[in-house]
Amino acid sequence: MSSDVAASPPPRATRRQWLGLAVLALPTMLIAMDLTVLHLALPTLTADLRPGNTELLWIVDAYGFLIAGFLIPMGAIGDRIGRRRLLLIGAVGFGAASVVSAFSVDPTMLIAARALLGIAGATLMPSTLSLIRVMFPDPRQQGAAIGAWSGFFGLGTVIGPLAGGMLLEWFWWGSVFLIGVPVMLLLIVLGPILLPEYRDRSVARPDLISAVMSVIGMLALIFAVKRIAQDGLSPAPGIAVFLGLVLATLFLSRQRRLDQPLVDLSLFRNRLFGIALGMVVLATLLAAGSQFLVLQYLQLVRGLPPVRAGLWSLPITLGVVIGSFGGPALAGRVRLSTLIPGGLVVSALGMVLLTRVSGPSDLVLAVTGTAVIGLGLGPLTVLGTGLIVGAAPPKRAGAASGLSATGSELGSALGIAVIGSVAFAVYRADLAGRLPEGLSAHDVHAARDTLAAAVDVSRELPAPVAARLLAVTRDSFLQGLHTTAAAGAVLAVLLAVGAATLLRDTGAAAAAPLAEADDTPNSSEKADH
Protein backbone atom coordinates (compact mmCIF):
# COMPACT_ATOMS: atom_id res chain seq x y z
CA MET A 1 0.00 0.00 0.00
CA SER A 2 2.71 2.43 0.96
CA SER A 3 4.69 1.60 -2.18
CA ASP A 4 1.64 2.39 -4.31
CA VAL A 5 1.25 5.72 -2.58
CA ALA A 6 4.92 6.49 -3.01
CA ALA A 7 4.75 5.64 -6.71
CA SER A 8 1.62 7.68 -7.40
CA PRO A 9 2.23 10.94 -9.26
CA PRO A 10 1.72 14.22 -7.39
CA PRO A 11 -1.71 15.82 -7.88
CA ARG A 12 -2.01 18.34 -10.67
CA ALA A 13 -3.21 21.88 -10.05
CA THR A 14 -6.79 22.81 -10.83
CA ARG A 15 -8.25 26.05 -12.14
CA ARG A 16 -8.49 27.26 -8.55
CA GLN A 17 -4.71 27.05 -8.11
CA TRP A 18 -4.02 28.86 -11.39
CA LEU A 19 -6.39 31.65 -10.38
CA GLY A 20 -4.55 31.76 -7.07
CA LEU A 21 -1.27 32.15 -8.98
CA ALA A 22 -2.72 35.19 -10.75
CA VAL A 23 -3.55 36.67 -7.33
CA LEU A 24 0.01 36.01 -6.09
CA ALA A 25 1.52 37.52 -9.24
CA LEU A 26 -0.01 40.94 -8.54
CA PRO A 27 1.90 41.77 -5.32
CA THR A 28 5.05 40.33 -6.89
CA MET A 29 4.74 42.74 -9.82
CA LEU A 30 3.97 45.60 -7.45
CA ILE A 31 7.10 45.01 -5.34
CA ALA A 32 9.22 45.23 -8.49
CA MET A 33 7.42 48.37 -9.62
CA ASP A 34 8.06 50.10 -6.30
CA LEU A 35 11.81 49.57 -6.75
CA THR A 36 11.86 51.78 -9.88
CA VAL A 37 8.68 53.86 -10.04
CA LEU A 38 9.99 56.45 -7.57
CA HIS A 39 13.06 57.33 -9.64
CA LEU A 40 11.05 59.30 -12.19
CA ALA A 41 9.16 61.13 -9.42
CA LEU A 42 12.32 62.49 -7.76
CA PRO A 43 12.45 65.85 -9.60
CA THR A 44 8.85 66.80 -8.77
CA LEU A 45 9.15 65.32 -5.28
CA THR A 46 12.28 67.41 -4.66
CA ALA A 47 10.54 70.57 -5.81
CA ASP A 48 7.68 69.93 -3.37
CA LEU A 49 9.33 68.52 -0.24
CA ARG A 50 12.81 70.07 -0.67
CA PRO A 51 14.79 67.12 0.76
CA GLY A 52 18.54 67.40 1.21
CA ASN A 53 20.99 65.08 -0.53
CA THR A 54 21.08 62.57 2.35
CA GLU A 55 17.30 62.70 2.81
CA LEU A 56 16.76 62.16 -0.92
CA LEU A 57 18.92 59.03 -0.91
CA TRP A 58 17.15 57.70 2.18
CA ILE A 59 13.78 58.25 0.49
CA VAL A 60 14.97 55.99 -2.33
CA ASP A 61 16.94 53.51 -0.21
CA ALA A 62 14.74 52.92 2.85
CA TYR A 63 12.40 50.62 0.92
CA GLY A 64 15.10 48.31 -0.45
CA PHE A 65 17.13 48.17 2.76
CA LEU A 66 14.17 47.21 4.92
CA ILE A 67 13.05 44.54 2.44
CA ALA A 68 16.56 43.05 2.49
CA GLY A 69 16.80 43.25 6.26
CA PHE A 70 13.46 41.57 6.97
CA LEU A 71 13.18 38.93 4.22
CA ILE A 72 14.68 36.11 6.29
CA PRO A 73 12.93 36.81 9.63
CA MET A 74 9.60 37.32 7.86
CA GLY A 75 10.02 33.94 6.17
CA ALA A 76 10.45 32.29 9.57
CA ILE A 77 7.44 34.18 10.98
CA GLY A 78 5.33 33.01 8.05
CA ASP A 79 6.26 29.38 8.70
CA ARG A 80 4.91 29.68 12.26
CA ILE A 81 1.77 31.82 11.88
CA GLY A 82 0.86 30.78 8.33
CA ARG A 83 2.06 32.06 4.98
CA ARG A 84 -1.37 33.19 3.83
CA ARG A 85 -2.02 35.00 7.10
CA LEU A 86 1.34 36.80 6.85
CA LEU A 87 0.62 37.66 3.21
CA LEU A 88 -2.71 39.27 4.10
CA ILE A 89 -1.22 41.13 7.07
CA GLY A 90 1.51 42.42 4.76
CA ALA A 91 -1.08 43.46 2.17
CA VAL A 92 -2.86 45.61 4.74
CA GLY A 93 0.44 47.14 5.86
CA PHE A 94 1.61 47.76 2.30
CA GLY A 95 -1.62 49.46 1.31
CA ALA A 96 -1.62 51.68 4.40
CA ALA A 97 2.06 52.62 3.99
CA SER A 98 1.41 53.43 0.30
CA VAL A 99 -1.29 55.95 1.29
CA VAL A 100 0.96 57.54 3.93
CA SER A 101 3.79 57.77 1.36
CA ALA A 102 1.52 59.42 -1.19
CA PHE A 103 0.39 62.14 1.21
CA SER A 104 3.67 62.75 3.06
CA VAL A 105 4.22 66.42 3.90
CA ASP A 106 7.95 66.40 4.61
CA PRO A 107 11.03 64.23 3.89
CA THR A 108 11.07 62.59 7.34
CA MET A 109 7.48 61.40 7.00
CA LEU A 110 8.19 60.00 3.53
CA ILE A 111 11.33 58.18 4.70
CA ALA A 112 9.39 56.57 7.56
CA ALA A 113 6.57 55.57 5.21
CA ARG A 114 9.03 54.06 2.72
CA ALA A 115 10.61 52.08 5.56
CA LEU A 116 7.19 50.68 6.48
CA LEU A 117 6.64 49.82 2.81
CA GLY A 118 9.88 47.84 2.88
CA ILE A 119 8.89 45.88 5.99
CA ALA A 120 5.49 45.10 4.47
CA GLY A 121 7.13 44.14 1.17
CA ALA A 122 9.35 41.68 3.04
CA THR A 123 6.22 39.80 4.13
CA LEU A 124 4.96 39.50 0.55
CA MET A 125 7.93 38.07 -1.36
CA PRO A 126 8.66 34.90 0.68
CA SER A 127 4.94 34.24 1.23
CA THR A 128 4.11 34.25 -2.48
CA LEU A 129 6.89 31.86 -3.49
CA SER A 130 6.26 29.49 -0.58
CA LEU A 131 2.54 29.28 -1.37
CA ILE A 132 3.31 28.54 -5.03
CA ARG A 133 5.34 25.51 -3.96
CA VAL A 134 2.39 24.23 -1.90
CA MET A 135 -0.23 24.94 -4.57
CA PHE A 136 1.71 23.22 -7.38
CA PRO A 137 3.12 19.88 -6.14
CA ASP A 138 3.59 18.59 -9.70
CA PRO A 139 7.22 19.43 -10.63
CA ARG A 140 6.43 20.50 -14.20
CA GLN A 141 3.52 22.71 -13.17
CA GLN A 142 5.53 24.11 -10.28
CA GLY A 143 8.32 25.07 -12.68
CA ALA A 144 5.82 26.82 -14.96
CA ALA A 145 4.23 28.60 -12.00
CA ILE A 146 7.58 29.83 -10.65
CA GLY A 147 8.51 30.95 -14.17
CA ALA A 148 5.28 32.95 -14.41
CA TRP A 149 5.98 34.42 -10.94
CA SER A 150 9.45 35.49 -12.10
CA GLY A 151 7.98 36.88 -15.31
CA PHE A 152 5.59 39.13 -13.41
CA PHE A 153 8.49 40.39 -11.30
CA GLY A 154 10.31 41.29 -14.52
CA LEU A 155 7.13 42.84 -15.93
CA GLY A 156 6.95 45.07 -12.87
CA THR A 157 10.42 46.46 -13.56
CA VAL A 158 9.40 47.14 -17.19
CA ILE A 159 6.12 48.93 -16.56
CA GLY A 160 7.22 50.70 -13.36
CA PRO A 161 8.87 53.68 -15.07
CA LEU A 162 6.14 53.79 -17.74
CA ALA A 163 3.29 53.75 -15.22
CA GLY A 164 5.06 56.30 -13.06
CA GLY A 165 5.70 58.55 -16.04
CA MET A 166 2.07 58.47 -17.12
CA LEU A 167 0.80 59.27 -13.64
CA LEU A 168 3.29 62.12 -13.21
CA GLU A 169 2.12 63.62 -16.49
CA TRP A 170 -1.31 64.35 -14.97
CA PHE A 171 -1.04 63.96 -11.20
CA TRP A 172 1.27 64.86 -8.32
CA TRP A 173 4.30 62.78 -7.30
CA GLY A 174 2.40 60.92 -4.58
CA SER A 175 0.21 59.24 -7.17
CA VAL A 176 3.00 56.76 -7.99
CA PHE A 177 2.52 55.19 -4.55
CA LEU A 178 -1.24 54.80 -4.89
CA ILE A 179 -0.79 52.14 -7.60
CA GLY A 180 -0.42 49.61 -4.81
CA VAL A 181 -3.67 50.32 -3.03
CA PRO A 182 -6.16 48.61 -5.44
CA VAL A 183 -3.75 45.68 -5.88
CA MET A 184 -3.57 45.13 -2.12
CA LEU A 185 -7.37 45.43 -1.78
CA LEU A 186 -7.79 42.75 -4.46
CA LEU A 187 -5.33 40.50 -2.64
CA ILE A 188 -7.15 40.96 0.68
CA VAL A 189 -10.52 40.05 -0.90
CA LEU A 190 -9.43 37.12 -3.12
CA GLY A 191 -6.59 35.71 -0.98
CA PRO A 192 -8.78 33.90 1.60
CA ILE A 193 -10.89 32.45 -1.24
CA LEU A 194 -8.19 31.18 -3.63
CA LEU A 195 -5.06 30.65 -1.53
CA PRO A 196 -4.35 27.75 0.86
CA GLU A 197 -2.84 28.18 4.29
CA TYR A 198 0.62 26.77 4.99
CA ARG A 199 2.48 26.60 8.29
CA ASP A 200 5.20 24.58 9.99
CA ARG A 201 4.84 24.69 13.76
CA SER A 202 8.11 22.80 14.24
CA VAL A 203 10.09 25.85 13.15
CA ALA A 204 11.62 27.77 16.04
CA ARG A 205 10.56 31.33 16.66
CA PRO A 206 12.69 33.74 14.62
CA ASP A 207 15.42 35.40 16.64
CA LEU A 208 14.23 39.01 16.69
CA ILE A 209 17.39 40.17 18.45
CA SER A 210 19.43 38.98 15.47
CA ALA A 211 17.04 40.72 13.07
CA VAL A 212 17.32 44.02 14.97
CA MET A 213 21.12 43.74 15.11
CA SER A 214 21.42 43.12 11.38
CA VAL A 215 19.09 45.93 10.30
CA ILE A 216 20.46 48.59 12.69
CA GLY A 217 24.07 47.62 11.94
CA MET A 218 23.50 47.81 8.19
CA LEU A 219 21.67 51.15 8.39
CA ALA A 220 24.40 52.62 10.63
CA LEU A 221 27.09 51.78 8.08
CA ILE A 222 25.04 53.21 5.21
CA PHE A 223 24.33 56.36 7.22
CA ALA A 224 28.09 56.78 7.66
CA VAL A 225 28.68 56.44 3.91
CA LYS A 226 26.05 59.06 3.13
CA ARG A 227 27.26 61.55 5.76
CA ILE A 228 30.91 61.22 4.70
CA ALA A 229 29.89 61.79 1.08
CA GLN A 230 27.91 64.90 2.05
CA ASP A 231 30.00 66.51 4.80
CA GLY A 232 33.33 64.67 4.83
CA LEU A 233 34.87 63.06 7.90
CA SER A 234 33.25 64.09 11.18
CA PRO A 235 32.41 62.51 14.56
CA ALA A 236 28.86 61.47 13.62
CA PRO A 237 29.74 59.07 10.77
CA GLY A 238 32.70 57.79 12.80
CA ILE A 239 30.36 56.81 15.63
CA ALA A 240 27.99 55.21 13.10
CA VAL A 241 30.82 53.12 11.62
CA PHE A 242 31.86 51.98 15.10
CA LEU A 243 28.25 51.07 15.98
CA GLY A 244 27.77 49.20 12.71
CA LEU A 245 30.96 47.15 13.12
CA VAL A 246 30.18 46.31 16.76
CA LEU A 247 26.66 45.14 15.87
CA ALA A 248 28.00 43.12 12.92
CA THR A 249 30.49 41.37 15.23
CA LEU A 250 27.82 40.66 17.85
CA PHE A 251 25.45 39.42 15.13
CA LEU A 252 27.99 36.91 13.78
CA SER A 253 28.84 35.73 17.28
CA ARG A 254 25.17 35.23 18.11
CA GLN A 255 24.54 33.21 14.93
CA ARG A 256 27.29 30.78 15.90
CA ARG A 257 25.67 30.16 19.31
CA LEU A 258 22.05 29.71 18.20
CA ASP A 259 20.69 26.25 17.42
CA GLN A 260 18.52 27.72 14.63
CA PRO A 261 20.28 30.93 13.59
CA LEU A 262 18.76 33.64 11.46
CA VAL A 263 21.68 33.22 9.02
CA ASP A 264 23.29 29.79 8.71
CA LEU A 265 26.99 30.71 8.73
CA SER A 266 28.01 27.11 8.03
CA LEU A 267 26.97 27.71 4.42
CA PHE A 268 29.92 30.06 4.03
CA ARG A 269 32.34 27.22 4.70
CA ASN A 270 31.87 26.41 1.03
CA ARG A 271 34.10 28.86 -0.81
CA LEU A 272 31.94 28.75 -3.93
CA PHE A 273 28.83 29.73 -1.97
CA GLY A 274 30.42 32.79 -0.36
CA ILE A 275 32.03 34.07 -3.56
CA ALA A 276 28.91 33.49 -5.66
CA LEU A 277 26.80 35.39 -3.12
CA GLY A 278 29.33 38.23 -3.12
CA MET A 279 29.26 38.39 -6.93
CA VAL A 280 25.45 38.58 -6.97
CA VAL A 281 25.47 41.43 -4.44
CA LEU A 282 28.10 43.38 -6.41
CA ALA A 283 26.40 42.72 -9.75
CA THR A 284 23.04 44.07 -8.54
CA LEU A 285 24.88 46.96 -6.89
CA LEU A 286 26.41 48.00 -10.22
CA ALA A 287 23.16 47.56 -12.15
CA ALA A 288 20.96 49.47 -9.70
CA GLY A 289 23.43 52.31 -9.14
CA SER A 290 24.01 52.97 -12.84
CA GLN A 291 20.29 52.82 -13.63
CA PHE A 292 19.52 55.27 -10.80
CA LEU A 293 21.97 57.86 -12.16
CA VAL A 294 20.92 57.46 -15.80
CA LEU A 295 17.24 57.93 -14.92
CA GLN A 296 18.28 61.18 -13.21
CA TYR A 297 20.19 62.12 -16.36
CA LEU A 298 17.10 61.60 -18.54
CA GLN A 299 15.04 64.13 -16.60
CA LEU A 300 17.51 66.55 -15.04
CA VAL A 301 20.23 66.80 -17.71
CA ARG A 302 18.34 65.91 -20.86
CA GLY A 303 15.14 67.57 -19.54
CA LEU A 304 12.69 64.88 -20.65
CA PRO A 305 9.16 64.90 -19.20
CA PRO A 306 8.25 61.83 -17.11
CA VAL A 307 6.41 59.93 -19.87
CA ARG A 308 9.27 60.27 -22.37
CA ALA A 309 11.81 59.42 -19.67
CA GLY A 310 9.81 56.26 -18.94
CA LEU A 311 9.81 55.31 -22.61
CA TRP A 312 13.55 55.91 -22.90
CA SER A 313 14.08 53.58 -19.92
CA LEU A 314 12.66 50.64 -21.88
CA PRO A 315 15.98 49.79 -23.62
CA ILE A 316 17.60 49.64 -20.18
CA THR A 317 15.05 47.10 -18.97
CA LEU A 318 15.27 45.21 -22.27
CA GLY A 319 18.99 44.72 -21.75
CA VAL A 320 18.40 43.26 -18.29
CA VAL A 321 15.64 40.93 -19.57
CA ILE A 322 17.72 39.64 -22.50
CA GLY A 323 20.72 39.04 -20.25
CA SER A 324 18.62 37.31 -17.59
CA PHE A 325 16.93 34.91 -20.04
CA GLY A 326 19.91 34.55 -22.36
CA GLY A 327 22.33 33.49 -19.62
CA PRO A 328 20.53 30.26 -18.67
CA ALA A 329 19.92 29.49 -22.37
CA LEU A 330 23.67 29.68 -23.04
CA ALA A 331 24.71 27.86 -19.85
CA GLY A 332 24.33 24.45 -21.50
CA ARG A 333 26.57 25.43 -24.41
CA VAL A 334 29.17 27.75 -22.89
CA ARG A 335 31.24 27.01 -19.80
CA LEU A 336 30.38 29.13 -16.78
CA SER A 337 34.04 30.07 -16.48
CA THR A 338 33.60 31.82 -19.84
CA LEU A 339 29.96 32.94 -19.73
CA ILE A 340 29.92 34.82 -16.41
CA PRO A 341 33.31 36.58 -16.81
CA GLY A 342 32.34 37.42 -20.39
CA GLY A 343 29.15 39.05 -19.18
CA LEU A 344 31.10 41.08 -16.64
CA VAL A 345 33.43 42.32 -19.36
CA VAL A 346 30.38 43.35 -21.42
CA SER A 347 29.03 45.28 -18.43
CA ALA A 348 32.42 47.00 -18.05
CA LEU A 349 32.15 48.16 -21.67
CA GLY A 350 28.71 49.61 -20.90
CA MET A 351 30.19 51.57 -18.02
CA VAL A 352 32.95 52.85 -20.26
CA LEU A 353 30.21 54.18 -22.57
CA LEU A 354 28.76 56.12 -19.62
CA THR A 355 32.11 57.82 -19.07
CA ARG A 356 31.76 59.30 -22.58
CA VAL A 357 28.40 61.00 -21.92
CA SER A 358 29.22 64.70 -22.10
CA GLY A 359 25.88 66.50 -22.19
CA PRO A 360 22.16 66.47 -23.03
CA SER A 361 22.86 65.47 -26.65
CA ASP A 362 24.29 62.09 -25.61
CA LEU A 363 20.89 60.57 -24.78
CA VAL A 364 21.31 57.47 -26.94
CA LEU A 365 24.81 56.88 -25.57
CA ALA A 366 23.61 57.07 -21.94
CA VAL A 367 20.70 54.70 -22.51
CA THR A 368 22.82 52.29 -24.57
CA GLY A 369 25.53 52.20 -21.91
CA THR A 370 23.06 51.25 -19.18
CA ALA A 371 21.35 48.68 -21.41
CA VAL A 372 24.72 47.05 -22.12
CA ILE A 373 25.44 46.97 -18.36
CA GLY A 374 22.16 45.11 -17.76
CA LEU A 375 22.84 42.77 -20.69
CA GLY A 376 26.22 41.81 -19.23
CA LEU A 377 25.15 41.49 -15.60
CA GLY A 378 21.93 39.57 -16.32
CA PRO A 379 23.59 36.14 -16.65
CA LEU A 380 25.50 36.59 -13.39
CA THR A 381 22.44 37.51 -11.35
CA VAL A 382 20.45 34.50 -12.63
CA LEU A 383 23.22 31.88 -12.81
CA GLY A 384 24.78 33.19 -9.60
CA THR A 385 21.59 32.20 -7.76
CA GLY A 386 21.95 28.69 -9.18
CA LEU A 387 25.55 28.55 -7.99
CA ILE A 388 24.53 29.73 -4.51
CA VAL A 389 21.83 27.09 -4.11
CA GLY A 390 23.87 24.39 -5.83
CA ALA A 391 26.83 24.96 -3.51
CA ALA A 392 24.68 24.38 -0.42
CA PRO A 393 23.78 20.93 0.94
CA PRO A 394 20.33 19.80 -0.29
CA LYS A 395 18.71 20.19 3.14
CA ARG A 396 19.89 23.79 3.29
CA ALA A 397 18.80 24.82 -0.20
CA GLY A 398 15.90 26.83 1.26
CA ALA A 399 18.21 28.82 3.52
CA ALA A 400 20.58 29.39 0.61
CA SER A 401 17.69 30.66 -1.55
CA GLY A 402 16.71 33.09 1.20
CA LEU A 403 20.25 34.45 1.41
CA SER A 404 20.37 34.79 -2.38
CA ALA A 405 17.15 36.84 -2.43
CA THR A 406 18.40 38.96 0.46
CA GLY A 407 21.71 39.52 -1.32
CA SER A 408 19.94 40.72 -4.47
CA GLU A 409 17.74 43.17 -2.55
CA LEU A 410 20.70 44.37 -0.50
CA GLY A 411 22.82 44.85 -3.61
CA SER A 412 20.12 46.98 -5.25
CA ALA A 413 19.77 49.18 -2.18
CA LEU A 414 23.55 49.45 -1.73
CA GLY A 415 23.96 50.40 -5.38
CA ILE A 416 21.72 53.44 -4.97
CA ALA A 417 23.20 54.30 -1.57
CA VAL A 418 26.91 53.91 -2.31
CA ILE A 419 27.05 54.88 -5.97
CA GLY A 420 24.54 57.69 -5.41
CA SER A 421 26.52 59.02 -2.43
CA VAL A 422 29.82 58.95 -4.32
CA ALA A 423 28.28 60.63 -7.36
CA PHE A 424 26.76 63.40 -5.22
CA ALA A 425 30.06 63.86 -3.37
CA VAL A 426 31.84 64.38 -6.69
CA TYR A 427 29.03 66.71 -7.78
CA ARG A 428 29.47 68.94 -4.73
CA ALA A 429 33.26 68.95 -4.91
CA ASP A 430 33.27 69.79 -8.62
CA LEU A 431 30.70 72.54 -8.14
CA ALA A 432 32.76 74.40 -5.51
CA GLY A 433 33.62 77.88 -6.77
CA ARG A 434 31.80 77.43 -10.10
CA LEU A 435 28.33 78.76 -9.26
CA PRO A 436 27.41 81.95 -11.13
CA GLU A 437 26.97 85.36 -9.54
CA GLY A 438 23.49 86.56 -8.66
CA LEU A 439 22.41 83.64 -6.46
CA SER A 440 21.06 84.09 -2.95
CA ALA A 441 22.49 82.10 -0.06
CA HIS A 442 19.40 79.87 -0.16
CA ASP A 443 19.86 79.24 -3.88
CA VAL A 444 23.54 78.40 -3.42
CA HIS A 445 22.75 75.92 -0.65
CA ALA A 446 20.00 74.25 -2.71
CA ALA A 447 22.12 74.04 -5.86
CA ARG A 448 25.02 72.46 -3.96
CA ASP A 449 22.73 69.86 -2.40
CA THR A 450 21.26 68.11 -5.46
CA LEU A 451 20.90 68.66 -9.19
CA ALA A 452 17.12 68.33 -8.81
CA ALA A 453 17.14 71.27 -6.38
CA ALA A 454 19.32 73.29 -8.76
CA VAL A 455 16.86 72.69 -11.61
CA ASP A 456 14.00 73.77 -9.35
CA VAL A 457 15.87 76.94 -8.28
CA SER A 458 16.64 77.84 -11.90
CA ARG A 459 12.93 78.25 -12.69
CA GLU A 460 12.78 81.35 -10.47
CA LEU A 461 15.96 83.05 -11.77
CA PRO A 462 16.53 85.44 -14.67
CA ALA A 463 17.16 83.54 -17.90
CA PRO A 464 20.93 84.27 -18.21
CA VAL A 465 21.65 83.29 -14.58
CA ALA A 466 19.44 80.21 -14.86
CA ALA A 467 21.25 79.09 -18.01
CA ARG A 468 24.68 79.39 -16.36
CA LEU A 469 23.45 77.61 -13.22
CA LEU A 470 22.07 74.70 -15.22
CA ALA A 471 25.23 74.46 -17.32
CA VAL A 472 27.62 74.16 -14.35
CA THR A 473 25.38 71.92 -12.20
CA ARG A 474 24.66 69.53 -15.07
CA ASP A 475 28.35 69.38 -15.87
CA SER A 476 29.15 68.58 -12.23
CA PHE A 477 26.49 65.85 -12.21
CA LEU A 478 28.11 64.31 -15.29
CA GLN A 479 31.48 64.38 -13.51
CA GLY A 480 29.89 62.29 -10.76
CA LEU A 481 28.46 59.92 -13.37
CA HIS A 482 31.86 59.59 -15.05
CA THR A 483 33.66 58.88 -11.77
CA THR A 484 31.26 56.19 -10.61
CA ALA A 485 31.09 54.61 -14.09
CA ALA A 486 34.89 54.41 -14.30
CA ALA A 487 35.07 52.85 -10.82
CA GLY A 488 32.31 50.42 -11.79
CA ALA A 489 34.18 49.39 -14.94
CA VAL A 490 37.29 48.60 -12.88
CA LEU A 491 35.21 46.62 -10.36
CA ALA A 492 33.49 44.65 -13.14
CA VAL A 493 36.85 43.69 -14.67
CA LEU A 494 38.18 42.59 -11.27
CA LEU A 495 35.04 40.53 -10.76
CA ALA A 496 35.52 38.97 -14.20
CA VAL A 497 39.06 37.90 -13.30
CA GLY A 498 37.88 36.49 -9.97
CA ALA A 499 34.94 34.65 -11.56
CA ALA A 500 37.15 33.13 -14.26
CA THR A 501 39.58 31.88 -11.62
CA LEU A 502 36.85 30.47 -9.39
CA LEU A 503 34.78 28.82 -12.12
CA ARG A 504 37.63 27.47 -14.22
CA ASP A 505 36.89 23.88 -13.22
CA THR A 506 33.12 24.29 -12.94
CA GLY A 507 30.85 22.91 -15.66
CA ALA A 508 27.39 24.09 -16.69
CA ALA A 509 25.82 21.61 -14.30
CA ALA A 510 27.04 23.66 -11.38
CA ALA A 511 24.59 26.36 -12.30
CA ALA A 512 21.66 24.12 -11.52
CA PRO A 513 20.64 24.02 -7.88
CA LEU A 514 20.75 20.71 -6.10
CA ALA A 515 17.49 19.04 -5.25
CA GLU A 516 15.65 21.18 -2.76
CA ALA A 517 14.47 19.95 0.58
CA ASP A 518 10.91 18.68 0.54
CA ASP A 519 8.60 21.68 0.64
CA THR A 520 5.36 19.74 0.77
CA PRO A 521 3.54 19.53 4.09
CA ASN A 522 4.70 16.74 6.38
CA SER A 523 3.54 15.60 9.77
CA SER A 524 4.45 18.91 11.35
CA GLU A 525 3.10 21.04 8.52
CA LYS A 526 -0.41 21.97 7.48
CA ALA A 527 -1.82 23.03 4.13
CA ASP A 528 -5.55 23.54 3.85
CA HIS A 529 -8.23 25.72 2.40
Buried (B, 14 or more C-beta within 10 A) or exposed (E): EEEEEEEEEEEEBEEBBBEBBEBBBBBBBBBBBBBBBBBBBBBBBBBBBBBBBBBBBBBBBBBBBBBBBBBBBBBBBBBBBBBBBBBBBBBBBBBBBBBBBBBBEEBBBBBBBBBBBBBBBBBBBBBBBBBBBBBBBBEEBBEBBBEBBBBBBBBBBBBBBBBBBBBBEEEBBBBBBBBBBEBBEBBBEBBEEBBBBBBBEEBEEBBEEBBBBBBBBBBBBBBBBBBBBBBEEEEEBEEBBEBBBEBBEBBBEBBEEBEEBBBBEBBEEBEBBBBBBBBBBBBBBBBBBBBBBBBBBBBBBBBBEBBBBBBBBBBBBBBBBBBBBBBBEBBEEBBBBBBBBBBBBBBBBBBBBBBEBEEBEBBEBBBBBBBBBBBBBBBBBBBBBBBBBBBBEBEBBBBBBBBBBBBBBBBBBBBBBBBBBBBBBBBBBBBEEEBBEEBEEEBBEBBBBBBBBBBBBBEEBEEEBBEBBBEBBBBBBBBBBBBBBBBBBEBBBEBBEBBBEBBEEBEBEBBBBBEBEEBEBEEEBBBEE
